[in-house]
Amino acid sequence: MEGEISSALLLKERTQIHGGGSGGKEQRGGSSATTMVVLSTLVAVSGSYVFGSAIGYSSPTQSGIMEDLGLSVAEYSLFGSILTIGAMIGAIMSGRIADYIGRRGTMGFSEIICIIGWMLITFSKASWWLDVGRLLVGYGMGLLSYVIPVYIAEITPKNLRGGFTTVHQLMICCGVSITYLIGAFVSWRILALIGTIPCIVQIVGLFFIPESPRWLAKIGRGRECEVALQCLRGHNADISDEAAEIRDYTETVLQLSEASIFELFQWKYAHSLIVGVGLMVLQQFGGVNGIAFYASSIFISAGFSGSIGMIAMVVVQIPMTALGVVLMDISGRRPLLMVSAAGTCLGCFLAALSFLLQYLNKSVAVSPFLALFGVLIYTGSFSLGMGGIPWVIMSEVFPINMKGSAGSLVTLVSWLGSWIISYAFNFLMDWSSAGTFFILSCICGLTVLFVAKLVPETKGRTLEEIQASMNPLSAKR
């Protein structure tokens, strides 16, 4: 049933695109960015900035917090890592909450939790205050990491969806970098208080943007879906085709039961699940958080200045992420992903070669610069595609009846992988620095093959078309 009607919708769309019944109207889902789409995206990615500022907070504040509150290294390590635990809890609940209270409601709820967390950190008198505050901020991050790319994907025209969704990753980078910079000049309490500002900005902004039309259609509020879609596409835009497609597809999918976490593992969802989960696993086990969290110590171990290396990383990261945003809807997802993964593979290989030369006492003068170039190539390449595109594709490949459960699972996998890598990285480096980077290089190389064989190109296609084409076996039933 699902496959037959999805295929019919896909055929209908292709017929209209090629001129059947469109009467020369603008192709459905392919339009320019209206003021409301831009505003809605900016409000949504205010939460991405919160995400980045939370990640960047622990690095510049370590000495101040440990000195003021008398924390041991172990206690501060708990404070830093508990963010990821909170994010995993948020990830488990993210899809369900986003389905129950809507995309806007989830973002607002997340920011209230983050504000409470930041305030607890600001006024902390003991380590447990810090930990509870950090846990709450992490919980809010876990919700935001799912709902922001999903909301942006559901409101943007198909020809602009990739670039707009990748702004999520760009704002995370900005949040991390600006928090590093501000943290060098203000106390840790002031920095935590500053962390509430983007939360407040998003909460206020949510009152001025529409809810996701696809979520409104899912819960049976068809009239409000059309109003929201008209608001997003412009008052003079013809939304009849796009609204009809969303309505028809949603009605079809809602004839099915809402997919539970166990129902995701049915064969008809296999391709979507392999792509969504696989990209997150490869993204995290490619070593990004190990390299990002311990970059300074990597540079020092390689015989290079840690501070200069960190500055160089920030200089590379933001423009390369911005370039990825620009290229997303020009080159397509798959080519950009493969170039990005190949770059991370090369970067890890160069870093591994640097540590190997150091171990063999050869080319000692060259090896520190080889490590620097390797890490910078890795950081730049990751920012170009692997940082943001897996989240874009995650928001595109799952049908609406399984989006909540699938989104929770994929986001949980991402945060669990993040915790494993960030926890194990130092132990791996103690075992063998060269060996660690050779392993990471192999995983990044495997990512290129995974993308080439399994990941579909989603550029310029509606969400309904993507999801129908992802399950060809189901369509034959």
Order of alpha helices (4+ residues) and beta strands (2+ residues): alpha-alpha-alpha-alpha-alpha-alpha-alpha-alpha-alpha-alpha-alpha-alpha-alpha-alpha-alpha-alpha-alpha-alpha-alpha-alpha-alpha
